[in-house]
């Protein structure tokens, strides 16, 4: 096992979990104690410039992350595996499935960025760009993405977490990666997929999934998680584990 990943469980079904823009491999920790360790082997990986791979320099692209994931799977001896991707990680899992369709068992996308990327208006894009160096803007983005309903102390913690777990260079580059990349023309609709979105997420919601993922993957299904926004691993970890494992183990 690489020193830049950690593993939960020793089951026969390997699952690689992919974090979002504001997270790292440890972002899923609130749900980790409740995972079925006898059935699944969950592996959590940092992207270049994040977490334990803070010092690993790269191009910081969706393609690069996908190639790194396949290299990790080879290192661990995972001939086939499932993927969980949160937010930006949703686009990443699509790219992994494009590169190695025969190795994918199931896909779980949590509040995912579509394969088309995200085209924001100029003012919104400006806020996202400036959030790379402005903690108050990061806080505002997190607050809005969770429905403006979570405690101030949690918002402060989430901002501090994001600042401490990614380099400024990687954070800025990955913004361009998940907004401006479009892999939709390459998508292969052959995998079982579950979409999980929070009812309080104002952007990555059921309507967006209908316009994007469900058009590319007509056999996929989308479930709305009650009392969750963009970060269900923090907001509703037990419900998230139940939804993930009901699908992976079906």
C-alpha angles and dihedrals in degrees: 000000000000117000087233094064137051131210134216118193138007102231127135095251110080117209125184115202121208123201132218136246095276095042146055137207090295093056091097095056096109089064099037098089091060099050118117100251097181093056104036139037107212118197120190117201133193120222119232110286093023135100114321089003093056091125096045107106121206147144089274095222135142090245092053093052091049092051090048090052092052090048089052091049089052091049091052094044094244104156089176130010146160125247133218116194128184120202105313086017088066091066089045094055089052089056093048089052089050093052097043110017094160093059098055120098103175138345127219115187117191116199085330133194106240123248086249093063121229124288108200128187116258097262094049092046090051090055091050092048093049092046087073088077103019120078093192091058091048088054092050092050092050092047093051093045091056096047099260090275108106128098118275090234091059092048090052090049093049092051092049090047093053092048093050098046104050136047116240090241094053094043092053094044095048089054088061089044098056097037100043104033118096117190096157095111089058098049116125112207100210103103133090107246136186123195118203120190133172120243091227097049104111096196113025093050139134092277092056091047090052092052095046124013097031091051091052093039108034091174093055122101131215125213125191114220111217119230092013134112127183095318108052091159085069100030103041108006097161093051090047093052091048092051094046097048095042087060099039092048098041 
